[in-house]
Amino acid sequence: MFDVEREFPIVALFDEINRIFALLFHQRRMELVTPQIDLFLQLKKDILEYVNAGNKLLTHQIANYKFSVTGHRYVATVDLQRRTCTCRIFCLDKIPCPHAMTTIRSQHGDDFGNQIYL
C-alpha cells in the first residue's frame, strides 16, 4: 500500500521529525546523566565539610537518641532516631549536618562510616 515514498512524502517528513526528536531526547538524557558525577562529588565535599565542622562541637546526651550539641554560639538538638536536627539541614537535605556528625561520632567513635545511614 505505502510502497513508494515519493507517492507519500509525508512519511519521509514524519521519519525526519522522529529522527530529530530522538536526537534531541538523547542529547537531553545525556545532559542529565553526566551531572550525577558532579552531584556525588559535591555531596562528598559537603559531608567532609560537615565532619570537619563537627570536630569543633561538643555533644551532651539528653535521652536515648537525643543529644544537645553546643558550639559556634548555637545550641542544636539532634534526634538520631527520627533523624532530625534543629538546624534543619539534617531534615531537609537528608545528609547528616555537623551536629548529627558529632553525635554519631560520640556514639560510634571515629570509625562511624556507614553508621550515618543506619
N, C-alpha and C positions, 0 to 999 in steps of 0.2 A: 504494500500500500504506500509506504513512505520510502521508496527505494532511492530516489534521486533527490539530493539536497537542493539542486537548482530549482526544482519544482516547488519546494517548500523552504525558502530562505529563512523563515522564522526559526526552524530547527537549528540552523547554524548560529543564529543570533542567541538563542537560549543556551546553546553549548558554550558560546563565548562568555555569556553572563555567568554561567555556572563555573567556568574556569576562573574568572576574575574573583568571584565570591570565595571560591575555595582558596585561592591565593591570599586574599585578604584575611580570611579566618585563620589560615595557617600562620601568617605573619603576626596576627594579634595573639594567637596562642603562644607563639614563641616569645613574644614580649612579656607575657605573664609568667612563663615558666622560668626564664632566666633570672628575674629579680629574687627568686626564692633563695638563691645562694647568698645574695646581699642581705636578705632578711635574717638568715641564720647567723651570718657574721655579726649583724647588728645586735641580735639577741644575745649572742655570746659576749659581745663587748659590754652590753648593758648588765649582764649577770656578773661579769668580772668587776665592773664599777660598783655594783651593789655589794659584792663581797668585800671589796676594799673599803667602801664606806661603812660597812657593818663592823669592820675591825675596830672602829673608834667608838662603838656604842657599848653601853652596859645593860645587861639583862637581869631582871628580877622576876622570879616565878610567882604568879599571883594564885593560880589554881592549877589543875592538872595540865591543861593545854593553853592556859592564858599566861601571858608574860607582859611585863611592863618594861619598855625599852627607853632608856634615857640617853641623851646626848644631843649636841647641837641646839641647846636651849629648847628642846621639844621632847615631850614625853608621848610615846606611842604605845598603844595596847595591841598586842598581837594574839590572835586565837589560831593556833595551828590546826585544831580540829576542824574549824569552819573555814580556814584559810582566809582570814580577814585581818586587816590592819587599819588603824585609824588614819593612816596617811593615804589610804585608798589606792595605792599603787598595786598592792597585792590583790585587791578586789577587782580592779579594772583590767589590768594587764595580764593577770593570772601568772605573773612572774614574781617570785619572792622579792620583796623590797629589801633594803638594807636592814630594816628592823626584823623582818622574818628570817633573813640570813643569819643574823646574830642569834636569834632564838634557836634556830635549827643547829647552829654550831654549838650553842651552850648545852643542848640536849644530846647531840650525837658526836661531839668532838670535832676535830679538824677534818676528819675523813667523812664528811656528810654528803658527798657526791650525789647519789641517787635518792637520798632521803628527802630531797627538796620536793619530789613529786609523789611521794608515798602518801 
